[in-house]
Amino acid sequence: METMKPRQVVLVLGVAQTLAWASSYYLPAVLADAMARDLGVGTPWIFVAFSAGLLLSAFLGPLSGRLIDVHGGHRVLPVSNVLFALSLAGLGAAHSPAMLMGSWLLMGVAMSCGLYESAFATLARLYGAEARASITGITLIAGFASTLGWPLTAWMDGAFGWRFACYAWAAAHLFVCLPLNALLPRARRAPATSPQAAAAQGPQAGKAWIMAGLAFVFACTWFGSTAMAAHLPRVLQEAGASPTAAIAAAALVGPAQVAARVLEFWLMRRAPPIVSAQVASRTHPVGAGILLAAGAPAAPLFTVAHGAGNGVMTIANGTLPLHFFGPGGYGLRQGLLMLPARFLQAMAPFLFDVLLSRLGAAALSVTAGLGIASFLALTLLRIRGKKAA
């Protein structure tokens, strides 16, 4: 569909991304216990397998980004849906830890070319420096992934079992996501011929310190985001909330993400994206402090604060590289910038599980500290960016 309008592209990518996130990144938080019981292993082992998939995703991220730079998202994203479906079907059919591990590794391959970074690279190739609004648009829609995914997965698990849930999500990729991604238009913009050519673009291009600073910010952000995605209901229970109240409060993350993105688009779309990123990096630490001080009654407030910050930081992951370096070679650069983040993301479910087991809700002090470090790094980037401009 060469004549597809930007709003249609945003809708297509937004729906496909919602289902992709709900069926991968947000899956273990609900199904890990049931998987472990059925296979006779400890729940931490499930998160080790999930982390292994995330680690493989980190390695493959730059390659996936480069493939989109060269071939376009209309070719790469449908392949990711086939890989997602195969990995989910493998999970549903797994009857041994080895088969479960293999399925999570295949999921890692799918995640490397099928989640936000690939969608952002697709938009950058389609719309160049004007992609910021479209990036915000797909995150507005996909911000409901946890709100949709957690309750729906929990319902399928309770009604039909965790294996059925995996099969159902696999079918969603084949019959919903794949046709949607296949509709994406071919990019009219020629990709940069090399990373060196790409680095020639942007107001402060080629600055190694900007690359390092952004990579650090993204790593801090994704560790906290992944830890909460995998363990948020348990975190709230450790703070004193009942299981039902914890699930209900956790479901507020999605609406909070979307609301924050709407506010960011309306109030700060003319401001440099680093400004909104600075604001967003502080919300999780503030929310964590309130939860640790007030306990279970503050669970909804914490999830709203975390969701709001995470929602805006997700946009920043796509717009900050575009702001500093321009659209040329965006996919490869995004993959490189996200490499440290993906490594920490891979370790986050297991490491935070250990922290929760030892510290309880006080484990939030770690993610809060990373949020503060992220804010300080963004502040330094902004100051030095002004001097270099």
SULDANOR-V528433 format. One record per backbone hydrogen bond with DSSP energy under -1.0 kcal/mol. CO is the residue of the C=O (numbers start at 0). NH is the residue of the N-H. E is the energy in kcal/mol with one decimal. If there is no record, write none. Layout:
co	nh	e
CO	NH	E
CO	NH	E
//
This chain:
co	nh	e
0	3	-1.4
4	8	-2.3
5	9	-2.6
6	10	-2.1
7	11	-2.7
8	12	-2.8
9	13	-2.8
10	14	-2.4
11	15	-2.2
12	16	-2.8
13	17	-2.1
14	18	-2.0
15	19	-2.1
16	20	-2.7
17	21	-2.2
18	22	-1.8
20	23	-1.2
20	25	-2.0
23	26	-1.4
26	29	-1.3
26	30	-2.2
27	31	-2.2
30	34	-2.7
31	35	-2.5
32	36	-2.5
33	37	-2.2
34	38	-2.1
35	39	-1.1
35	40	-2.0
41	44	-1.1
42	46	-1.4
43	47	-1.9
44	48	-2.2
45	49	-2.3
46	50	-2.5
47	51	-2.2
48	52	-1.8
49	53	-2.0
50	54	-2.5
51	55	-2.2
52	56	-2.0
53	57	-1.9
54	58	-1.8
55	59	-2.0
56	60	-1.2
59	63	-2.5
60	64	-2.5
61	65	-2.3
62	66	-2.3
63	67	-1.8
64	68	-2.2
65	69	-2.1
66	70	-3.4
67	71	-1.4
71	74	-1.3
71	75	-1.4
72	76	-2.2
75	79	-1.7
76	80	-1.5
77	81	-1.5
78	82	-2.1
79	83	-2.7
80	84	-2.4
81	85	-2.3
82	86	-2.4
83	87	-2.6
84	88	-2.4
85	89	-2.1
86	90	-2.1
87	91	-2.4
88	92	-1.7
95	99	-2.1
96	100	-2.6
97	101	-2.4
98	102	-2.0
99	103	-2.1
100	104	-2.2
101	105	-2.1
102	106	-2.0
103	107	-1.8
104	108	-1.6
105	109	-2.1
106	110	-2.8
107	111	-1.8
114	118	-1.9
115	119	-3.5
116	120	-2.3
117	121	-2.1
118	122	-2.2
119	123	-2.7
120	124	-2.1
121	125	-1.7
122	126	-3.1
123	127	-1.8
126	129	-1.8
127	130	-1.6
130	134	-2.7
131	135	-2.3
132	136	-2.0
133	137	-2.2
134	138	-1.7
135	139	-1.8
136	140	-1.5
137	141	-2.8
138	142	-1.1
140	143	-1.6
141	144	-2.1
143	147	-2.8
144	148	-3.6
145	149	-2.1
147	151	-1.8
148	152	-2.9
149	153	-2.4
150	154	-2.4
151	155	-2.4
152	156	-2.5
153	157	-2.5
154	158	-2.5
155	159	-2.8
155	160	-1.1
160	164	-1.6
161	165	-1.9
162	166	-2.2
163	167	-2.8
164	168	-2.2
165	169	-2.0
166	170	-2.3
167	171	-1.8
168	172	-1.7
169	173	-1.8
170	174	-2.7
171	175	-1.8
171	176	-2.0
172	177	-2.7
175	179	-1.7
176	180	-2.9
177	181	-2.0
179	182	-1.4
180	183	-1.3
193	197	-2.1
194	198	-2.3
197	200	-1.8
201	204	-1.1
206	210	-1.8
207	211	-2.6
208	212	-2.4
209	213	-2.8
210	214	-2.5
211	215	-2.1
212	216	-2.3
213	217	-2.8
214	218	-2.0
215	219	-2.4
216	220	-2.5
217	221	-2.7
218	222	-1.9
219	223	-1.8
220	224	-2.5
221	225	-2.4
222	226	-2.4
223	227	-2.1
224	228	-2.3
225	229	-2.2
226	230	-1.6
227	231	-2.5
230	234	-2.8
231	235	-2.4
232	236	-1.8
233	237	-2.6
234	238	-1.3
235	240	-2.4
236	239	-1.6
241	245	-2.9
242	246	-2.2
243	247	-2.2
244	248	-2.6
245	249	-2.6
246	250	-1.8
248	251	-1.7
249	252	-1.8
251	255	-2.2
252	256	-2.5
253	257	-2.3
254	258	-2.8
255	259	-2.3
256	260	-2.0
257	261	-2.4
258	262	-2.3
259	263	-2.5
260	264	-2.3
261	265	-2.4
262	266	-3.0
263	267	-1.8
271	274	-1.8
272	276	-1.9
273	277	-1.8
274	278	-1.8
275	279	-2.5
276	280	-2.1
278	281	-1.2
279	282	-1.1
281	285	-1.8
282	286	-2.8
283	287	-2.9
284	288	-2.1
285	289	-1.9
286	290	-2.4
287	291	-2.6
288	292	-1.6
289	293	-2.9
290	294	-2.8
294	297	-2.1
295	298	-2.4
297	301	-2.6
298	302	-2.3
299	303	-2.2
300	304	-2.4
301	305	-3.2
302	306	-2.8
303	307	-2.6
304	308	-2.2
305	309	-2.8
306	310	-2.5
307	311	-1.8
308	312	-2.5
309	313	-1.8
310	314	-1.1
311	315	-2.2
312	316	-1.9
314	317	-1.1
314	318	-2.5
315	319	-2.5
318	322	-2.6
319	323	-2.5
320	324	-2.5
321	325	-1.6
323	203	-1.3
326	329	-1.8
328	332	-2.3
329	333	-3.0
330	334	-2.1
331	335	-2.2
332	336	-2.9
333	337	-2.1
337	341	-3.0
338	342	-1.9
339	343	-2.3
340	344	-2.8
341	345	-2.3
342	346	-1.5
343	347	-1.6
346	350	-3.0
347	351	-2.9
348	352	-1.4
349	353	-2.0
350	354	-2.3
351	355	-2.7
352	356	-2.1
353	357	-1.7
354	358	-3.5
355	359	-1.8
358	361	-1.3
359	362	-2.1
360	363	-2.2
361	364	-2.0
362	365	-1.6
363	367	-2.6
364	368	-1.9
365	369	-2.0
366	370	-1.9
367	371	-2.0
368	372	-2.3
369	373	-2.2
370	374	-2.0
371	375	-2.2
372	376	-2.2
373	377	-2.5
374	378	-2.3
375	379	-2.2
376	380	-2.5
377	381	-2.4
378	382	-2.3
379	383	-2.8
380	384	-2.4
381	385	-1.8
382	386	-1.5
383	387	-2.1
384	388	-1.4
//
